[in-house]
Amino acid sequence: MSPDPRPWYVARTKPRQEHTANSNLLRQGFATYLPNLKVIRRIRRRQELRLEPMFPQYIFFRPSCDEQSIAPVRSTYGIAGIVRFGITPALLDAGAFEAISTMECRQNQSSIEQLTAIVPGSKVAVVEGPLAGMEGLVSAVSMKRVEVLMQLLGAETKVSLALGCLEVAG
């Protein structure tokens, strides 16, 4: 079976309304692609895995048949407008589409250890708790705890901290 030759257009959505725009475009018969990535977010002192749009405020769509006009997209609930270069609508070529979907697939199959930038040997800063503001060097990382070498009372000490209490020092 050959791939669909119809181009993918790009629409800008209203803030945080990517999923609303997606469902409304699907309801109108358009094919849509809203790439989502698995990311780690710190929420109330805990690390959580979430799916978030790869391109916030953007969605890809294409007509389901050659006769379908893209004009109704402009007034679709959740859509701010169609991305254009002058009067020409922006198109996503097949190579870019393939690269985006490959990256989405690879990222979403990653473990929490692969997603975090905190790895053994990296310099980190403590952002909460009694050691907030101090920096150290990561010696080991597990799912919930990180061992950090820190200078405490003039000596190098291993401290075990929650992953959510740390940020990569810049």
Backbone bond lengths (Angstrom), bond angles and torsions (degrees), N, CA, C in turn:
res aa  C-N    CA-C-N  psi(-1)  N-CA   C-N-CA  omega(-1)  CA-C   N-CA-C  phi
1 M - - - 1.444 - - 1.534 109.50 -
2 S 1.308 116.93 129.78 1.466 120.42 -178.39 1.525 109.78 -82.78
3 P 1.346 117.56 150.67 1.462 120.30 179.59 1.520 111.21 -66.43
4 D 1.313 116.06 155.37 1.461 122.47 -179.96 1.526 109.21 -65.76
5 P 1.352 118.48 124.11 1.463 120.44 -177.31 1.536 114.25 -79.42
6 R 1.317 117.83 -10.55 1.472 119.65 -178.41 1.527 110.04 -65.57
7 P 1.337 116.72 139.66 1.478 119.73 -177.43 1.526 112.25 -75.51
8 W 1.330 115.24 157.27 1.462 122.40 172.66 1.522 107.86 -95.05
9 Y 1.325 116.77 126.62 1.457 122.99 176.01 1.525 108.53 -95.97
10 V 1.330 115.90 163.45 1.458 121.49 -179.84 1.524 108.64 -117.65
11 A 1.339 116.05 130.06 1.465 121.14 176.63 1.518 108.65 -120.63
12 R 1.317 115.17 146.01 1.464 120.87 175.46 1.518 106.98 -95.47
13 T 1.328 116.15 131.92 1.460 120.01 179.99 1.519 109.98 -99.33
14 K 1.304 115.30 166.26 1.454 119.97 172.54 1.536 107.10 -72.37
15 P 1.342 117.61 157.05 1.475 119.70 -176.80 1.537 113.10 -53.68
16 R 1.327 115.30 130.52 1.472 124.45 178.22 1.531 113.36 55.92
17 Q 1.333 117.80 28.82 1.460 120.98 178.08 1.523 111.73 -120.48
18 E 1.332 117.02 26.68 1.460 120.85 -179.92 1.532 111.43 -60.79
19 H 1.329 116.66 -43.56 1.467 119.93 -177.46 1.529 111.65 -71.71
20 T 1.320 117.10 -34.43 1.465 121.45 175.82 1.526 109.47 -63.96
21 A 1.329 116.11 -47.66 1.463 120.81 178.83 1.526 110.27 -61.38
22 N 1.328 116.97 -41.67 1.459 121.62 179.66 1.532 111.25 -58.63
23 S 1.325 117.36 -50.17 1.467 119.68 -178.40 1.530 111.66 -66.06
24 N 1.335 118.00 -35.83 1.460 120.21 179.12 1.533 112.14 -70.57
25 L 1.320 117.67 -36.39 1.468 120.39 175.90 1.525 110.54 -67.02
26 L 1.330 116.67 -41.61 1.474 120.00 177.18 1.529 110.81 -61.07
27 R 1.320 116.44 -40.74 1.466 121.55 179.28 1.533 111.16 -61.58
28 Q 1.341 116.79 -30.53 1.467 120.99 179.65 1.528 112.59 -85.71
29 G 1.326 117.31 -1.26 1.461 120.60 176.23 1.512 114.91 95.33
30 F 1.325 118.66 9.21 1.465 120.74 177.41 1.525 109.52 -85.46
31 A 1.325 115.91 149.50 1.462 120.75 169.75 1.524 105.64 -83.81
32 T 1.332 118.09 138.40 1.460 120.91 -178.36 1.518 111.02 -128.89
33 Y 1.309 114.65 157.94 1.459 121.33 173.95 1.516 107.27 -142.12
34 L 1.319 116.11 114.42 1.458 123.14 178.24 1.529 106.90 -120.87
35 P 1.345 117.07 90.93 1.469 118.64 -177.90 1.520 111.63 -67.70
36 N 1.333 115.77 130.52 1.463 122.77 179.03 1.522 109.12 -118.54
37 L 1.338 116.15 143.64 1.462 121.63 179.20 1.515 110.65 -118.06
38 K 1.327 115.51 144.67 1.457 121.32 173.68 1.521 107.00 -79.43
39 V 1.332 116.24 123.29 1.463 121.52 -179.41 1.525 109.35 -132.66
40 I 1.327 115.86 160.36 1.460 121.73 176.70 1.520 107.73 -101.47
41 R 1.315 116.63 127.86 1.471 121.86 176.87 1.510 108.49 -124.34
42 R 1.333 115.60 141.71 1.461 119.44 175.55 1.522 107.25 -92.12
43 I 1.335 115.41 118.41 1.462 122.00 -179.41 1.520 107.37 -129.43
44 R 1.324 116.13 118.70 1.470 122.52 -179.67 1.522 112.39 47.83
45 R 1.312 116.10 57.31 1.467 123.99 176.12 1.523 114.72 66.21
46 R 1.314 117.43 12.60 1.466 120.15 179.17 1.516 109.34 -126.19
47 Q 1.308 115.36 148.58 1.459 121.10 173.96 1.521 107.54 -88.84
48 E 1.321 117.32 131.54 1.460 121.51 177.72 1.519 109.63 -128.71
49 L 1.314 115.36 142.77 1.454 120.83 172.94 1.517 107.83 -87.87
50 R 1.325 116.78 132.90 1.468 121.81 179.62 1.517 109.32 -138.75
51 L 1.315 114.95 157.99 1.459 121.09 170.37 1.516 107.23 -100.90
52 E 1.333 116.29 124.48 1.454 121.23 179.34 1.513 108.56 -130.39
53 P 1.345 116.93 151.60 1.471 119.24 179.56 1.532 111.96 -57.90
54 M 1.330 116.04 135.94 1.454 121.74 177.89 1.531 110.11 -64.65
55 F 1.327 116.00 -37.80 1.459 122.18 178.77 1.521 107.76 -121.71
56 P 1.343 118.08 88.86 1.466 119.20 -179.49 1.525 110.97 -54.99
57 Q 1.311 116.05 135.28 1.462 126.07 178.93 1.529 113.83 72.80
58 Y 1.337 118.02 18.31 1.464 120.12 175.99 1.516 110.40 -135.56
59 I 1.329 115.46 147.49 1.454 122.55 177.86 1.525 107.90 -143.97
60 F 1.314 116.58 147.94 1.460 121.68 176.94 1.524 107.75 -102.78
61 F 1.323 116.25 141.92 1.461 120.30 178.95 1.521 109.52 -148.17
62 R 1.325 116.03 160.26 1.460 121.06 172.12 1.516 109.31 -151.02
63 P 1.329 115.95 151.68 1.465 119.64 178.52 1.528 109.96 -64.09
64 S 1.324 115.60 150.37 1.463 119.45 -179.89 1.526 111.77 -79.84
65 C 1.347 117.02 -18.32 1.463 120.78 176.19 1.529 108.38 -146.53
66 D 1.320 116.77 165.75 1.466 121.19 -176.60 1.519 113.19 -64.20
67 E 1.324 117.42 -26.41 1.465 121.26 -176.94 1.530 112.99 -83.07
68 Q 1.308 118.77 -14.15 1.461 121.58 -176.42 1.537 110.38 -75.76
69 S 1.317 115.81 126.32 1.463 122.00 179.53 1.527 110.23 -82.49
70 I 1.344 115.52 148.89 1.464 119.37 176.38 1.528 111.53 -90.39
71 A 1.317 118.48 -2.70 1.466 122.37 -177.44 1.530 113.42 -56.65
72 P 1.351 120.16 -40.99 1.470 119.38 -179.20 1.536 114.45 -63.80
73 V 1.313 117.48 -17.04 1.467 120.96 -179.32 1.527 110.19 -61.24
74 R 1.331 117.26 -37.14 1.463 121.36 -177.74 1.519 112.80 -57.91
75 S 1.327 117.42 -32.32 1.466 120.54 -178.11 1.530 112.93 -104.96
76 T 1.321 116.64 14.52 1.460 120.85 178.28 1.517 109.58 -74.41
77 Y 1.330 116.06 135.66 1.460 121.13 179.62 1.525 109.52 -60.39
78 G 1.331 116.92 127.55 1.463 122.69 -178.53 1.520 112.78 99.93
79 I 1.333 118.40 -15.38 1.464 122.50 -179.59 1.528 109.52 -98.11
80 A 1.328 116.35 132.28 1.468 121.09 175.94 1.525 110.35 -89.04
81 G 1.322 117.81 -29.36 1.460 121.56 178.66 1.511 111.48 165.95
82 I 1.327 115.12 169.17 1.463 121.72 176.16 1.520 107.55 -88.39
83 V 1.320 116.82 134.19 1.463 120.82 178.95 1.525 107.96 -71.33
84 R 1.327 115.55 129.63 1.466 121.73 -177.75 1.520 110.76 -133.58
85 F 1.312 114.81 154.05 1.461 123.18 169.86 1.518 104.68 -114.08
86 G 1.322 114.89 96.89 1.464 119.43 -171.52 1.519 107.93 71.80
87 I 1.348 116.13 -119.00 1.471 118.94 177.42 1.522 112.02 -102.32
88 T 1.330 117.02 -3.13 1.458 121.83 -177.89 1.523 111.10 -91.12
89 P 1.337 118.18 122.77 1.472 119.93 177.57 1.530 111.03 -63.69
90 A 1.328 115.95 142.46 1.469 121.51 177.72 1.529 109.10 -69.84
91 L 1.323 115.97 135.48 1.466 121.95 178.75 1.523 109.37 -119.57
92 L 1.311 115.50 146.09 1.456 121.89 176.88 1.516 107.35 -101.88
93 D 1.340 117.43 119.06 1.465 119.23 -178.74 1.531 110.68 -74.50
94 A 1.308 115.71 162.37 1.469 121.93 -174.82 1.530 112.18 -60.77
95 G 1.326 117.68 -36.80 1.464 121.05 179.76 1.521 112.04 -65.23
96 A 1.328 116.68 -43.62 1.468 120.92 178.65 1.527 110.11 -66.75
97 F 1.326 116.40 -39.93 1.471 120.78 178.50 1.525 109.98 -60.48
98 E 1.323 116.71 -44.58 1.470 121.61 179.99 1.527 110.77 -64.27
99 A 1.326 117.46 -41.71 1.470 121.53 179.50 1.528 111.05 -63.81
100 I 1.320 116.88 -41.97 1.466 121.25 179.67 1.526 110.39 -64.44
101 S 1.329 117.00 -46.76 1.467 119.16 -178.55 1.523 111.86 -67.44
102 T 1.331 118.25 -33.44 1.468 121.55 176.56 1.520 110.61 -66.16
103 M 1.347 116.61 -44.98 1.465 120.15 178.99 1.521 110.77 -63.27
104 E 1.340 117.22 -41.59 1.469 121.32 178.56 1.522 110.29 -59.52
105 C 1.312 116.30 -45.90 1.472 121.50 -179.38 1.535 110.80 -61.90
106 R 1.320 116.89 -46.68 1.470 121.50 -178.29 1.529 110.98 -63.67
107 Q 1.327 117.32 -45.20 1.468 121.37 -178.59 1.526 111.38 -64.54
108 N 1.326 117.03 -40.68 1.458 120.51 -176.41 1.524 113.14 -74.51
109 Q 1.324 117.84 -12.89 1.460 121.28 175.59 1.526 111.72 -94.55
110 S 1.335 117.44 -1.38 1.465 122.36 -178.01 1.523 111.20 -75.82
111 S 1.336 114.98 150.85 1.462 120.79 175.55 1.524 108.81 -85.62
112 I 1.332 116.71 170.06 1.464 121.17 -179.78 1.526 110.71 -62.12
113 E 1.337 117.62 -34.86 1.457 120.82 178.81 1.525 111.10 -65.19
114 Q 1.331 116.65 -35.91 1.461 119.99 179.84 1.527 111.60 -74.58
115 L 1.326 118.10 -25.03 1.464 121.47 -177.62 1.520 113.30 -83.40
116 T 1.308 117.15 -28.34 1.461 119.57 -177.85 1.520 110.38 -82.93
117 A 1.318 115.69 147.25 1.460 121.10 179.15 1.525 110.87 -87.59
118 I 1.338 116.32 -3.07 1.468 120.38 -179.59 1.526 108.15 -86.15
119 V 1.331 114.97 107.56 1.458 121.87 -178.23 1.528 108.21 -131.46
120 P 1.339 117.73 158.28 1.464 118.87 177.67 1.528 111.12 -53.27
121 G 1.332 115.05 132.39 1.457 120.93 -179.47 1.521 113.78 98.42
122 S 1.348 117.44 -13.12 1.468 118.76 -179.51 1.524 110.59 -85.30
123 K 1.320 115.32 151.56 1.454 121.91 178.96 1.528 107.75 -89.38
124 V 1.344 116.28 130.84 1.468 120.94 -177.65 1.522 110.96 -127.18
125 A 1.328 114.52 158.55 1.459 121.56 175.24 1.520 107.86 -119.21
126 V 1.321 116.51 138.31 1.467 121.53 176.84 1.525 106.59 -81.73
127 V 1.355 117.24 127.43 1.461 121.04 -175.56 1.521 113.27 -106.95
128 E 1.335 118.11 -11.83 1.465 119.85 175.68 1.513 110.67 -151.27
129 G 1.320 114.92 159.77 1.457 120.88 -178.95 1.523 110.96 98.21
130 P 1.340 116.71 -175.31 1.463 120.78 -175.74 1.529 113.52 -66.66
131 L 1.316 118.60 -20.50 1.469 121.38 -179.50 1.534 112.35 -99.21
132 A 1.331 117.19 12.76 1.468 121.32 -177.86 1.524 110.82 -53.94
133 G 1.325 115.35 134.82 1.455 121.48 179.47 1.515 113.47 97.23
134 M 1.320 117.14 -14.83 1.466 120.19 -179.44 1.520 109.54 -88.01
135 E 1.334 114.92 156.25 1.454 120.80 178.63 1.517 109.95 -120.57
136 G 1.344 114.81 157.74 1.452 120.13 178.68 1.510 110.95 -159.74
137 L 1.320 115.40 -177.66 1.450 122.81 -178.99 1.529 108.80 -114.86
138 V 1.326 116.95 128.81 1.465 121.64 -177.56 1.520 109.62 -72.15
139 S 1.339 116.07 129.90 1.464 119.78 176.77 1.522 111.65 -107.66
140 A 1.347 118.50 -29.13 1.467 121.26 178.64 1.528 109.62 -154.79
141 V 1.343 115.67 148.16 1.465 121.60 -179.55 1.520 109.08 -130.61
142 S 1.340 116.62 134.10 1.462 121.68 172.14 1.523 107.42 -127.34
143 M 1.312 117.35 -174.18 1.461 121.44 -175.45 1.530 112.19 -59.30
144 K 1.336 118.42 -41.19 1.462 120.60 -175.59 1.521 114.32 -117.42
145 R 1.328 118.32 -23.62 1.466 121.54 -174.61 1.523 110.84 -120.69
146 V 1.328 114.35 152.76 1.459 121.78 177.60 1.525 107.79 -131.63
147 E 1.326 116.53 131.02 1.462 120.79 174.90 1.520 107.90 -90.96
148 V 1.337 115.13 125.27 1.466 121.34 -176.95 1.519 109.22 -123.77
149 L 1.338 116.24 132.55 1.456 121.27 174.39 1.530 107.11 -86.60
150 M 1.354 116.03 121.23 1.462 121.37 -177.10 1.520 109.79 -130.46
151 Q 1.333 115.57 152.40 1.456 121.51 174.10 1.528 107.74 -86.01
152 L 1.337 117.08 107.02 1.464 122.22 178.72 1.526 108.91 -124.86
153 L 1.299 116.75 125.00 1.466 123.02 179.02 1.527 112.09 53.82
154 G 1.328 116.36 38.51 1.457 121.48 175.70 1.509 115.59 81.39
155 A 1.332 117.76 3.56 1.465 120.14 179.73 1.525 109.58 -129.82
156 E 1.332 115.85 150.28 1.454 120.51 176.70 1.528 108.54 -78.59
157 T 1.349 115.93 123.61 1.458 121.84 -175.05 1.519 110.47 -128.66
158 K 1.347 115.75 140.36 1.463 120.40 174.56 1.522 108.43 -83.75
159 V 1.336 115.71 126.70 1.457 121.40 179.45 1.522 107.54 -122.25
160 S 1.327 117.09 133.49 1.463 121.95 177.28 1.531 108.37 -97.14
161 L 1.344 116.43 119.37 1.461 121.68 -177.02 1.526 111.15 -126.36
162 A 1.324 115.82 155.83 1.453 120.88 175.76 1.516 109.32 -69.97
163 L 1.324 117.37 143.02 1.450 123.08 -179.97 1.530 111.52 -56.88
164 G 1.338 117.08 -35.16 1.452 121.34 -178.83 1.516 114.91 -70.61
165 C 1.332 117.98 -12.41 1.472 122.07 179.90 1.515 113.00 -88.96
166 L 1.329 117.23 -2.76 1.459 120.77 -172.44 1.519 113.15 -118.23
167 E 1.318 115.21 151.84 1.464 123.23 171.09 1.509 107.64 -135.18
168 V 1.321 116.49 151.84 1.463 120.23 175.64 1.519 107.41 -67.26
169 A 1.319 116.73 128.50 1.477 121.72 179.53 1.511 108.76 -76.80
170 G 1.319 116.06 137.41 1.459 119.51 -176.96 1.451 115.54 -111.00
